[in-house]
Amino acid sequence: MRKIIVLEFLTLDGVIQAGGGPEEDTSGNFIYGGWQVPHSDDVIGAIMKKQMSMPFDLLLGRKTFEIWAPYWPQHSDFWPGVMTATKYVASNTMTSHEWKPSVFLNGNIAEKIGKLKQEEGPDLHVYGSANLVQTLMKHDLVDEFWLKIYPLTLGSGKRLFVEGTIPAAFEVTESRVSPNGIIIVNYKRAGAVKTGSY
């Protein structure tokens, strides 16, 4: 069985939109594209290199796939695995693309991804893909979150956790703070929410 691991860069107020550059995703008149860049340091670089070197396939939303498709084939020396990983793309409009290997999922996305998890193969890594991540969380399909939390707030933009997120408990499996204040923390699913009283 494969795990679904959501890897996100987010602000303190949960924004995940366009961390990598000004033109990455300007939808909703988002003007803070590239907010990650000033905070980069050697620690976040080493963590990303480690995570990007693991065996993986990709599970992406259509918009993220369309942002990545022209970029990564030109920069694959930095991330060779992105070229050989199967890209599973959730889209009701796209059925094929020249960037291969790619598989397009349409219709009942949650059901199809649930079946995909049951197959043999490497874990499925999800980057960006705000709408897809909401679907995954709503259907309790996320096994782990590998988060990089940056020391700023933006007030607007696509967020990781929005209305419709189900109650769920997680446990920390790894954590670190980079010199520039990025909280790097991995969580794995740990059953239902427990409550108590003081």
Salt bridges, closest charged atoms under 4 A:
ASP13 OD2 - ARG159 NH2 3.26
ASP25 OD2 - LYS158 NZ 2.72
ASP57 OD2 - ARG2 NH2 2.47
GLU66 OE1 - ARG62 NH1 2.86
GLU111 OE2 - LYS115 NZ 3.55
ASP140 OD1 - ARG189 NE 2.96
ASP143 OD2 - LYS117 NZ 2.88
GLU144 OE2 - LYS3 NZ 2.71
GLU174 OE2 - LYS50 NZ 3.74
